[in-house]
Amino acid sequence: MVERKPILTAFAHLVLIIGVLIVAFPVYVTFVASTHSTDRIVQTPMPLTPGDQLVENYVKALSGERTGPGTKVAVSRMMTVSLVSALIIAIGKIAISLLSAFAIVYFRFPFRQFFFWAIFVTLMLPVEVRIGPTYKVVSDFGMLNSYAGLTVPLIASATATFLFRQFFLTVPDELVEAARIDGAGPMRFFKDVLLPLSTTSIAALFVIQFIYGWNQYLWPLLVTTDENMYPVVIGIKRMISDGDATNDWATIMATAMLAMLPPALVVMLMQKWFVKGLVDTEK
């Protein structure tokens, strides 16, 4: 049994509070900047209390009615592109990984282990190594400036395949035999037995993959030249020019705050399932 000491507890809470402050302070500064005019933001020192331009700045960001150089695409359009891309990537990764793991674990075919390790070895290849050939393929298929170009090259996941394979290996063989005796085919067993058992793992992976898809920067930077297909992460970069004084910092900061909302909401709404999927010991 772990002994609880008040001094150690207080010290642990102090460390946690300091950590939260360090992480949260830049977010607070961004929020404060999004509530002031650009003239106030570029002053030295910048105000650290909220201003009176909150509604105006966020409306300008969402509608695209902003001053300064850079893209003028509405943030609502950018966030739509990011949302669709993140959902396709997350759902696609989970679906493909589930089916791949199911085939590797429950089907006997030649070179089964070879194909698994071929999938697993792709984890050792950084994105930068294969980004040139991938871009060439996407370009040849005419998928630049499209949702297919933004998502299809990122839709497979060796990590998710490995995690589902490890989970499927823990499923008792008795369940397989019972399903076979009841006359259930492979896909019926997959749908009625494996999917319900995998719910928490799917939820945890969905959160991780959604955030992964939402935060993509390098690949969308290569495959999007049409402003209407910019994800919000690329849009923020395109709104910033070289000269600080010419940028509409109030709108840029409002855009940055809006870009944080969907991933934060996904984590908060699915926190229970996310934690359970990572630490559930009943599997």
VEXDREN-2710 file (C-alpha; in Angstrom, 1 decimal):
% VEXDREN-2710
k/r/px/py/pz
1/MET/0.0/0.0/0.0
2/VAL/1.3/3.4/-1.0
3/GLU/1.7/5.8/2.0
4/ARG/0.2/9.2/1.4
5/LYS/2.3/12.1/2.8
6/PRO/0.8/15.6/2.8
7/ILE/4.1/17.2/1.8
8/LEU/4.6/14.9/-1.2
9/THR/1.0/15.4/-2.2
10/ALA/1.3/19.2/-2.0
11/PHE/4.6/19.0/-4.0
12/ALA/3.0/16.9/-6.7
13/HIS/0.1/19.2/-7.0
14/LEU/2.5/22.2/-7.2
15/VAL/4.4/20.5/-10.0
16/LEU/1.2/19.8/-11.9
17/ILE/-0.1/23.4/-11.5
18/ILE/3.2/24.8/-12.8
19/GLY/3.1/22.4/-15.7
20/VAL/-0.5/23.4/-16.6
21/LEU/0.5/27.1/-16.4
22/ILE/3.4/26.6/-18.7
23/VAL/1.3/24.8/-21.2
24/ALA/-1.8/27.1/-20.9
25/PHE/-0.1/30.5/-20.9
26/PRO/0.6/30.6/-24.7
27/VAL/-3.1/29.6/-25.3
28/TYR/-4.2/32.4/-22.9
29/VAL/-2.0/34.9/-24.8
30/THR/-3.5/33.8/-28.1
31/PHE/-7.0/34.2/-26.8
32/VAL/-6.2/37.6/-25.4
33/ALA/-4.7/38.7/-28.7
34/SER/-7.8/37.5/-30.5
35/THR/-9.9/40.0/-28.5
36/HIS/-7.8/43.1/-29.3
37/SER/-7.3/45.1/-32.4
38/THR/-4.0/44.6/-34.4
39/ASP/-2.8/48.0/-33.3
40/ARG/-3.0/47.0/-29.7
41/ILE/-1.4/43.6/-30.3
42/VAL/1.8/45.1/-31.9
43/GLN/2.3/47.5/-29.0
44/THR/5.0/46.8/-26.5
45/PRO/4.1/45.4/-24.1
46/MET/1.0/43.6/-25.4
47/PRO/-2.0/43.7/-23.1
48/LEU/-2.5/40.6/-21.0
49/THR/-6.2/41.2/-20.3
50/PRO/-9.1/40.5/-22.8
51/GLY/-10.2/43.4/-25.0
52/ASP/-13.5/44.4/-26.5
53/GLN/-13.0/43.1/-30.1
54/LEU/-13.8/39.4/-29.5
55/VAL/-17.0/39.2/-31.5
56/GLU/-15.7/41.4/-34.3
57/ASN/-12.4/39.5/-34.8
58/TYR/-14.1/36.0/-34.8
59/VAL/-16.7/37.1/-37.2
60/LYS/-14.0/38.5/-39.5
61/ALA/-12.1/35.3/-39.3
62/LEU/-15.1/33.0/-40.0
63/SER/-16.3/35.2/-42.9
64/GLY/-12.9/36.0/-44.5
65/GLU/-13.4/39.7/-44.2
66/ARG/-10.0/40.7/-43.0
67/THR/-7.3/43.2/-43.9
68/GLY/-3.6/42.6/-44.6
69/PRO/-1.8/40.3/-47.0
70/GLY/-2.2/36.5/-47.2
71/THR/-5.2/34.3/-48.1
72/LYS/-8.7/35.8/-47.7
73/VAL/-10.5/32.4/-47.6
74/ALA/-13.0/32.2/-44.8
75/VAL/-11.9/30.2/-41.8
76/SER/-15.2/28.4/-41.9
77/ARG/-14.2/26.9/-45.3
78/MET/-10.7/26.0/-44.0
79/MET/-12.2/24.3/-41.0
80/THR/-14.6/22.4/-43.2
81/VAL/-11.7/21.0/-45.2
82/SER/-9.8/20.1/-42.1
83/LEU/-12.9/18.4/-40.5
84/VAL/-13.7/16.4/-43.6
85/SER/-10.1/15.3/-44.1
86/ALA/-9.6/14.4/-40.4
87/LEU/-12.8/12.3/-40.3
88/ILE/-11.9/10.5/-43.6
89/ILE/-8.4/9.8/-42.3
90/ALA/-9.5/8.6/-38.9
91/ILE/-12.4/6.4/-40.1
92/GLY/-10.4/5.1/-43.0
93/LYS/-7.4/4.2/-40.9
94/ILE/-9.6/2.4/-38.4
95/ALA/-11.6/0.5/-41.0
96/ILE/-8.5/-0.6/-43.0
97/SER/-6.6/-1.5/-39.8
98/LEU/-9.5/-3.6/-38.5
99/LEU/-9.9/-5.6/-41.7
100/SER/-6.1/-6.0/-42.1
101/ALA/-5.7/-7.3/-38.5
102/PHE/-8.7/-9.6/-38.9
103/ALA/-7.3/-11.1/-42.0
104/ILE/-3.8/-11.6/-40.5
105/VAL/-5.1/-13.2/-37.3
106/TYR/-8.0/-15.3/-38.4
107/PHE/-7.2/-16.4/-42.0
108/ARG/-4.5/-18.9/-43.0
109/PHE/-2.9/-18.0/-46.3
110/PRO/0.7/-18.2/-47.7
111/PHE/3.2/-15.6/-46.5
112/ARG/0.7/-14.3/-43.8
113/GLN/3.5/-13.3/-41.4
114/PHE/5.5/-11.8/-44.2
115/PHE/2.7/-9.5/-45.1
116/PHE/2.3/-8.5/-41.5
117/TRP/5.9/-7.6/-41.1
118/ALA/5.9/-5.8/-44.4
119/ILE/3.1/-3.6/-42.9
120/PHE/5.0/-3.2/-39.7
121/VAL/8.3/-2.3/-41.3
122/THR/6.6/0.8/-42.8
123/LEU/6.8/2.3/-39.3
124/MET/10.5/2.6/-39.8
125/LEU/10.1/4.8/-42.9
126/PRO/9.7/8.5/-42.1
127/VAL/7.1/10.4/-44.1
128/GLU/9.9/12.4/-45.8
129/VAL/11.4/9.3/-47.3
130/ARG/8.3/8.4/-49.3
131/ILE/6.8/11.8/-49.8
132/GLY/8.4/12.4/-53.2
133/PRO/7.1/9.1/-54.8
134/THR/3.7/9.6/-53.1
135/TYR/3.4/13.1/-54.5
136/LYS/4.2/11.8/-58.0
137/VAL/1.5/9.1/-57.8
138/VAL/-1.1/11.6/-56.5
139/SER/-0.2/14.1/-59.2
140/ASP/-0.4/11.5/-62.0
141/PHE/-3.8/10.4/-60.8
142/GLY/-5.0/14.0/-60.9
143/MET/-5.8/14.1/-57.1
144/LEU/-4.1/17.5/-56.3
145/ASN/-6.4/20.0/-54.7
146/SER/-8.9/17.4/-53.7
147/TYR/-10.1/15.5/-50.6
148/ALA/-8.8/12.3/-52.1
149/GLY/-5.3/13.8/-52.5
150/LEU/-5.4/15.1/-48.9
151/THR/-6.5/11.8/-47.3
152/VAL/-5.9/8.7/-49.4
153/PRO/-2.0/8.7/-49.0
154/LEU/-2.5/9.0/-45.2
155/ILE/-5.3/6.5/-44.8
156/ALA/-3.3/3.4/-43.9
157/SER/-1.8/2.9/-40.5
158/ALA/0.7/0.2/-39.5
159/THR/0.4/1.2/-35.8
160/ALA/-3.4/0.7/-35.7
161/THR/-3.1/-2.6/-37.6
162/PHE/-0.5/-3.8/-35.0
163/LEU/-2.7/-2.7/-32.1
164/PHE/-5.8/-4.5/-33.4
165/ARG/-3.8/-7.6/-34.2
166/GLN/-2.5/-7.7/-30.6
167/PHE/-6.0/-7.3/-29.3
168/PHE/-7.5/-10.0/-31.6
169/LEU/-4.8/-12.4/-30.4
170/THR/-6.2/-12.1/-26.9
171/VAL/-9.8/-13.1/-28.0
172/PRO/-10.4/-16.6/-26.7
173/ASP/-10.5/-19.4/-29.3
174/GLU/-13.8/-20.6/-27.7
175/LEU/-15.6/-17.6/-29.2
176/VAL/-14.4/-18.5/-32.7
177/GLU/-15.5/-22.1/-32.2
178/ALA/-18.9/-21.1/-30.8
179/ALA/-19.5/-18.8/-33.7
180/ARG/-18.5/-21.5/-36.2
181/ILE/-20.9/-24.0/-34.5
182/ASP/-23.7/-21.4/-34.7
183/GLY/-23.1/-21.1/-38.4
184/ALA/-21.6/-17.6/-38.4
185/GLY/-19.4/-16.8/-41.3
186/PRO/-16.1/-14.8/-41.0
187/MET/-17.8/-11.4/-41.6
188/ARG/-20.6/-12.3/-39.2
189/PHE/-18.1/-13.2/-36.6
190/PHE/-16.2/-9.9/-37.3
191/LYS/-19.4/-7.8/-37.1
192/ASP/-21.1/-9.4/-34.1
193/VAL/-18.2/-10.4/-32.0
194/LEU/-15.0/-8.6/-32.7
195/LEU/-16.4/-5.1/-33.4
196/PRO/-18.3/-4.9/-30.1
197/LEU/-15.2/-6.1/-28.2
198/SER/-13.1/-3.5/-30.0
199/THR/-15.3/-0.5/-29.2
200/THR/-12.9/1.1/-26.6
201/SER/-9.9/0.5/-28.8
202/ILE/-11.7/2.0/-31.8
203/ALA/-12.7/5.1/-29.7
204/ALA/-9.1/5.6/-28.4
205/LEU/-7.6/5.3/-31.9
206/PHE/-10.3/7.6/-33.4
207/VAL/-9.2/10.4/-31.0
208/ILE/-5.5/9.9/-31.9
209/GLN/-6.1/9.6/-35.6
210/PHE/-8.5/12.6/-35.7
211/ILE/-6.0/14.8/-34.1
212/TYR/-3.3/13.4/-36.4
213/GLY/-5.5/14.2/-39.5
214/TRP/-6.5/17.7/-38.2
215/ASN/-2.9/18.7/-37.5
216/GLN/-1.4/17.6/-40.9
217/TYR/0.8/20.3/-42.3
218/LEU/3.6/19.0/-44.6
219/TRP/1.4/16.8/-46.9
220/PRO/-1.4/19.4/-47.4
221/LEU/1.3/22.0/-48.0
222/LEU/2.5/20.0/-51.1
223/VAL/-0.9/18.9/-52.6
224/THR/-2.9/22.1/-52.2
225/THR/-2.4/25.1/-54.3
226/ASP/-6.1/26.1/-54.5
227/GLU/-7.0/28.4/-51.6
228/ASN/-10.4/26.8/-51.2
229/MET/-8.7/23.5/-50.4
230/TYR/-6.4/24.8/-47.6
231/PRO/-6.9/23.1/-44.2
232/VAL/-6.9/25.5/-41.3
233/VAL/-3.3/24.7/-40.3
234/ILE/-2.1/25.7/-43.8
235/GLY/-4.5/28.7/-43.8
236/ILE/-2.9/30.1/-40.7
237/LYS/0.5/30.0/-42.3
238/ARG/-0.8/31.5/-45.5
239/MET/-2.3/34.4/-43.5
240/ILE/1.2/35.5/-42.2
241/SER/3.6/37.5/-44.4
242/ASP/7.2/38.5/-43.7
243/GLY/6.4/41.9/-42.3
244/ASP/4.9/41.8/-38.8
245/ALA/3.3/45.2/-39.1
246/THR/1.3/44.3/-42.2
247/ASN/-0.3/41.2/-40.8
248/ASP/-3.8/41.2/-39.3
249/TRP/-2.7/39.6/-36.1
250/ALA/-6.1/39.9/-34.4
251/THR/-7.8/37.8/-37.1
252/ILE/-4.8/35.4/-37.2
253/MET/-5.0/34.8/-33.5
254/ALA/-8.8/34.3/-33.7
255/THR/-8.2/31.7/-36.4
256/ALA/-5.6/29.9/-34.2
257/MET/-8.2/29.7/-31.4
258/LEU/-10.9/28.4/-33.7
259/ALA/-8.4/25.8/-35.0
260/MET/-7.9/24.4/-31.5
261/LEU/-11.6/23.9/-30.8
262/PRO/-12.5/20.7/-32.8
263/PRO/-9.6/18.6/-31.5
264/ALA/-10.2/19.8/-28.0
265/LEU/-13.9/19.0/-28.2
266/VAL/-13.2/15.5/-29.6
267/VAL/-10.8/14.8/-26.6
268/MET/-13.3/16.2/-24.0
269/LEU/-16.3/14.4/-25.4
270/MET/-14.5/11.1/-25.9
271/GLN/-12.2/11.3/-22.9
272/LYS/-13.9/8.5/-21.0
273/TRP/-13.7/6.1/-24.0
274/PHE/-10.2/7.3/-24.8
275/VAL/-8.8/6.5/-21.4
276/LYS/-10.7/3.2/-21.2
277/GLY/-9.3/2.1/-24.5
278/LEU/-5.8/2.7/-23.4
279/VAL/-5.9/1.2/-19.9
280/ASP/-8.8/-1.3/-20.0
281/THR/-7.5/-4.5/-18.3
282/GLU/-10.6/-6.6/-19.1
283/LYS/-9.5/-7.4/-22.6
END
